[in-house]
């Protein structure tokens, strides 16, 4: 039975009565026209309430007035025919119907068969009867569009579920799954988490009919179990301390990332309205500091995240060497970067002493894992000096979860194993969170392989399900109490010249900028709160 823990979602509710729409005027109108919505229980002020038309939420700039009995909006330029609803904290109103005048009468419509994508054939590498995880398949057909844009390829998901929405997973651009896209041919890598079944192409014009595809698992097949859905909130409080009309601050708030074990991520609420909400990695707020001098302003985002427990079931002897290290995934996760010192002489020397002449990539990773757990001591608090180097772990033999994950990732990359650091939070049985870091390794013909070396080394932690041998378990398996906010380093480019930027080392995301202030004389304080769990299903 689902466990619901909501203690702040309904805070500040002004009315227990659902909104009621009695009429909209005019019911037929053109884009940019003014629409009046009349009824009751709308609330005297809008706050977080909003209007939807044809399931599309009206943006803040379109609201002209709001009272308990009347709402006045300007219709957006892309408004569609459909139902109009008013949504408040008390619920969703009964709908009214709106029609776009420009679509009446209907003009001659193009035959859907001429625009909807159609799959005609699927070809696997070397003409094999089945594909494997990570291999490129060629999809031939028509109406795919000349470039991908927001189009996606969906594969049958390797998990048991009763929900139609969860029966498929999309290939991810963040995993470098898409290799080529044209109107009649697509080259895509079979994404981690896919299984035999069907695939389909989805463009803005519609979905293709499902097409069968066979996927084999020569190196073992993961199992996805025990799904758990979390509602979590990220917040930052800002307090300007000086008044300057030209002072401007930009906040880069990380958002949870979709991945193999974190299959669904939805942002349900953001307050106040951000500068950019649809950035892949961040919700970006921007505000003038002179508006709220000596007053705290809170910026927040609420996310719904679904995670799975993953068991690896890997066959170590079947792990092969990488056939083509020129692929984008290998390039991205074999090289050193801002956060991973894989080219450090200390790291290279230690890697050589651990792995020796071992060839099997799984065995090399296991040797590194076992060495670190045996020879290094984990601390249960984050390093008191957040700017200290993770390489200090090699010298001192003691470090926190961040240093453990960083050095393990660096050693694996140095050994020729694609590895990515994963940052986020760990949830304990009391539903509190703490910043946490772990690693995912990539094995050819298998996919991503999770390793939480900090938990394997004995970091204090209370899982929902007791784990008898943490050292063995967290090499290849991950529980559903991990929430990821980033995979790898996010290099944010500043849009301003001579601005002041703030980094937050050893936090729940790896990124170059968290705060940016324009106006050197500006002075403010900020408090980034740990992501908070406000609901669990």
N, C-alpha and C positions, 0 to 999 in steps of 0.2 A: 504494500500500500504506500502511495506517495506520502512523503513527509513534507509538510508545508511549514516553513518558518518565515513568516512575514511580520516584521515589527516596525518597518518604517515606510513601506510603500504607500500607506494610507494616511501618513502624517499630514496634518494641515487640511484635511478634507472639510469643505465649507457646507456641503449639503449631502443629505442621504438620498435625495430624489434624483432619479435619472432625468436627463434633459429630454424635452418633448418638442418636436417640430410640428407646428400646425400648418405652416405654409412657406413656400419660397416664391419670391417674386423678382424677376419674371421666371417662370419655369423653363422657358426656351430663350436662350441668349447666346451672344457671340463672345469669343475670347476678349478679355479686357473690359467687358461690361461690368456694371455694378450689380451684385446680387444681394437681396435682403432675405434673411432667414428669420422667421418669426416663430415664437413658441414660448416655452417656460423652462425654468431651472437651468439656464445657461451659466448663471453666476454673474455677479456684478462686474468682475474683472476676468480677463482671459486666463492669466497665470499659465498653467501648463495645459489648459484645454485647447481643443483645436477642431477644425472642420475637415471632413474628407469628402471628395467628389470622385466617384468611380474608384474607390480604394486608394486614391492619391491624397496625401496630406497637404493642405494649403500652407504655404510658407508664411513666416511671420510678416513679411513686408506687404502681404496682400490684405491684412486685416485693417479696415478703416475705422470700425467702432465695434464695441462689444458691451452688451448689457444683459440683464437677466432674461429679457423678453425679446431682444432683437440683436442680430449680428449682421454687420455690413461688411462685405468683402468685395475685392476686385478679382474677377475671374482670371486665372492664369492663361497665358497664351497657348498652352497645350491642353486645355481642359477637354475632357472627354464626356460623352454621354454616360450617365450612370446614376447610382444612388448617392444622395447627400445625407451625411450624418454629422451630428455634433457629439464630440467625445469629451467628457469631463471625468474627474476622479470618481464620480458616482456611477459612471457607466456610459453606454452608447445609446443614443436616441433611436427612436423609430425612424426609418429612412423616408426621404422624399425623393422624387425622381426629377432629374435635370436632363435637358437635351441641348446639345450644341447646335445652334441655328445653322452653322456652316455645313453641317452634315445632312441637312434636310432641304430639299429632297435628296435622296442618295444619288450620287453620280454613278456612272458605269463602273462597276468594280472589277478589278483584275482577278483573273482566275487564281484562287489560292494555290492551286497545283503548280502555277508558274513561279511562285515566290517561296513557298515553304521548302526548307531543305529536304533533300532526298538522298539517302545512302543507297548506292548500287552495289558496292563491293568493299571488302576489307582484306588487305594483304598483310601478312606478317613477314618478319625478317626471314630471308632465305626460303620463303614459301612454306614455313613450318605449319603443321596442323593447328598449333596453339601458340599463343603469345605468352610471355612471362612478364612479371613486374619490371618496369623500367625499360623494356624494349619498345622500339618505335613501330607503330602500325600505320599503314597508309589507308585512309578512308577516301574512296572515290565516289563521286556522285554529282549533284548539281545544286545550285542556289545556296551555297555556303557563304557567299559574299566574297569580295576580292581581298578583304582584310578581316582579321578576327574581331577587332573592336571589343565588344562585351560578350561576344558569342562564346559558348562553352561546349565541351564534349562531356557527356555523362556516361558512367560505367555502372553496371550492377555492383552494389556494395557488398563487401565480404563481412556481413553481420546479419544476425537474425533480428527482424523488426516487423512490427505489425503496421507501421506507418508507411504509406505510399511515398511520402516525401523523403524518407530515409532509405529507400530501397536502391537509390542511386547516389554516387559520389561524382563530383566534377574533377576533371584534370585541373591542376593548379598552375598558374603562371609563376607563383612564388617558388615552385619546385622545378621550374624550367621544363614543364611537361610539353608545352606547345613548341614545335620545331618549325612548322611551315603551314601556311594557310592561303588557299586561293578559292575561287568560286567553285572549282570542281575537284579539288584534292586537298586533303589535310594530312599532315604528319604529326602524330601525337604519341607521347610515351604513355604506356599503360601505367596509371597512377597507383601508388601504394594504397592498399585498401580495396582494390578492385578484385572481382572474381568472375568466373564464367557466367554468362547470361546474355544480356543485350547491352548495346550502347545506342545513344541517340545524339544528334546535333541540335543545339538550340541557338537560334539567332533571334533578332528583334522581330522577325516575320513569323516565327513559330518554331515548332519542334518537328523533327523528322520522325518517321515511324521507327520503332526499335529494330535494330539489326543484330543478329546473333554473333557472338564472339566467344571463343574458347580460350581460357587462361589456365596455364599449368603452374605448379609450384615446386620446381625441382629441388629447392633449398629449404623447403618447409613453408607452412602456411600459418599465418597468425590467426588468433581467435580474438574477437571483440565481444566483450560481455559486460554485464552490470552497468548499463548506461545510467548516468546521473546528470540532472540538469540543475545548474546553479544560476541564481540571479545575484549579480554582484555590482557594486557601485564603486566608481573611482571618483575622488574629489580632491580639489586643491582650494585652499583658502588664501585669499590675497588681501593684503592691507597696505594701501599706499600711505606713505608717511610725509610726503612733500607734494605740493601742488604745482604742476607745470602743465600748461595746456597742450604742449607738444609731446608730452611723455606718452609713450605707447608700449604696451607689453603684449607679447604673444606667448601663449602656453601651448605646448605640444603634449597632449594627454594620450598615452599609449592605449590602444584598443586590443582586445584579445584576438588571436590569429587562428584561422581555420587550419587544421592539419589532420593527419591520419587518425590520431586519437581524439582530437577535438573537432568533431565533425560539423557542429552547428554553432554559429555565432551570430547573434542578432543584437543590435543596439536599439533598445526600446524607448529610451528617453535621454535627452541632452538638455542641460540648462546652464546658463542662458543660451540663446541661439548662437552656435559657433560661427566662426569665419568660414571654416571648411569642415564638413561632416563626413564627406565620402572619400577622404584620403585613405589609402590602403592600410597605413600603419598607425595613424594618429587622428584624434579629433582636435582641431586647431581652433583655439579661442584667441580673440584679439580685442583689447579694450584700452580705453584712455584712462590713465591713472588719476587724472584730476577730478573724475566724476564722483569718486567715493573716498575722499580724503578722510583718514582716520576711521573708516568704516570697513568691516570685513565683507568681502564679496566671495561667494562660493561658486565654483564651477564644477559641474558634476556630469557624469554619464552613467547610465544603467545598462548593463549588458545581460543577455541570456545566453548561457554557454552550456553545451552538452558535451560531456566527456565519456570515454569508455575505458575500461580496464583492458589492457592488451597483454596476451601471453604469446611469446615469440614462436615456440615450437620449431626453432631453427635446426637445421641439420649441418653442423659445422664442417663436416668433410665435403659437403657439396658447395661450399663457398669458394668461388673461383676468383682469379685475378681480374682486374678491370680491363675490359677489352678495348675501350676507347676513352682515354682520359682527356680528350679534347672536348667532350661534351660539356655544356654549360654548367651542369650540376657539379661535375668533378672540378672544373676550374674554380667555381665559387667556393667549394668546401674543402679544397686541398691547399689553398694558399693562405699565407698569413694576412691578418687584417688588424684593424684598430684594437680589437679585443682579444685576439688569439695570437700569442707570440710563438708560432710554430717554427720560425726561423731563428729563434734565440739559440745561441751556442749552448746555454745551460740545458735547454729543452732537447736539442739534438744529441748532446752527449748522454743525457739520461735515457733517451729513447734507444740509442745504440746499445747501451749497457743492458737494457731490459729485453729487447727483442732479438738482438744478435742476428743470426742468419735465418730466423723464422720466416717462411714465405706465406703461409696461410693468413689472410687478413683477419679472420675471426680469432685465430690463435694469438696473433700479435695484440689485438685489442684486449683479449683476456689476460695476457701476460702483463700488460700495462695496468689493467684494473687491479689484478691481484697484488702487484708490486706496491701500488699506491696505498691500498688498504692495509697492507702489512707494515709499510715503512713510514706512513704519514698519519698524523693524529688530527681528527676532525674536532673543531670547536663548535659549540652550540649557539654562539652569538656571532653576528657579522663583525668583521674586523673593525676595531675601534678607529683605525685610520683608513677611511674608505678609498683614499688615493694611493695606498700602498700597492706594490706590484704583486700580482699572483705568483710571480716567479720566486718570491720570498718563501713560498711553500717548499721549494726544492732545497733552499738553504737551511731553513729552520726546522723543517719536518712537521710544522703545525700550521693549519689554516682553516678558514671557514668554507662553507658550501660553495661560495663563489670561486674561491681559489682552487678548490678541488675540481669543479666542473671545467674551469678555464684551462688548467694544466692538463687534465685528462684529454680535453678536446685538442689542445696544442700537440700533445704527444702522439695522438692518433693521426692528426694531419701530417706531422713530421714523418710518421711511419707509412704514409701513402694511403691512409684510410679517410675517405670523405667524412667529415664530422662537422656538426653544427651545434653551437651552444643554444640552449633553450632557456628563456627567462620567464618568470611568472611568479605565481604564489602556490604555496602548499597549504592545504586545508586540513585542520585537525578535527578530532571528534567533537570538539566544542564549537565548531564552525567559525573559528578564528583563522586568520591568514597570516603568513609570514613570507617575506621575499625568499625566492628559491631559484636554484639554477641546476640544470642537468644537461645531458648530451644526447644527440641522436646520431648514430653511425649509419652509413649507407653501404649495403652489400649488394653486389650485382646479382640479378635474378632473384633477389629476395625483397629488397626495399629497406625502409628505415627500421633501425634496431635501437630501442631506447635504453639508455644506461644512466641510472641515478647514482653516481659514485658516492655522493655525500651520504645518502641513506644507506647504501651498502657498507659505508665505513662506520655507521653507528650514530648518525645525527639523530637527536631526540625528535620523536615523531610518533603520533598515535593514529594509525590507519583504522578505517572502519572495520576491516577484516584483518584478524591477526595474521602476521607473517612470521613463520618460525625461523627461517634462515634468510635474513635480509641481504646478506652478502651475495647469496646465490640468486635470490629473486630479482634484485634490482640491476642485474646484468642481463638485459633482454626483455624485461617485463616492466610495466608501469601501471599503477593503480589509478582509479578515477578521481583522486583527490589532488591532481595536478592541473592547474590552469595556466596556459601559456599566453604571454603577451608579446613575445617576439621569438623568432628563430634566426639567430645571426645578428650581425651589427647593422643598425639602421643609421646611415650617414645622412643627416638632415642639412641641407644647404640653406644658409641664412639669406633672406631676401633683402636685408639691409646692409649698409656700409657703416662701419664704426659703431655697431650695436654691442651691447653687453649680453653675453650668453651664459647660461648656467647648465652644468652637467650634474647628474645625480648618480654617482658611481654606486655600484652594488645595490641598485634598485630593481624593480620588477620588470624593467626593460633595458635593453642595450641600445642606446641612441645618443647621438652627439649633442643634441640640444633638447632641453626640457623647458627652459624659459629664455625669452629674449626681450630685452628692454631697449627701446630706442629713445635717446635723450639721456646723455651721460649724467645730467644733474638729478635725474629721477631717483627716488629712494623708496623702497617698499620691502615688505617681508612676505614670505610665502610659506605655506605649510601643505606639503603633499601627504595626504593620509594613505595608509595602507589600503589596498582594495578590500572592501567589506562585503561579506556574504549577507544578503538580506532576504534570501529565499532559496529553498532547496526542494526539488521534486524527486 
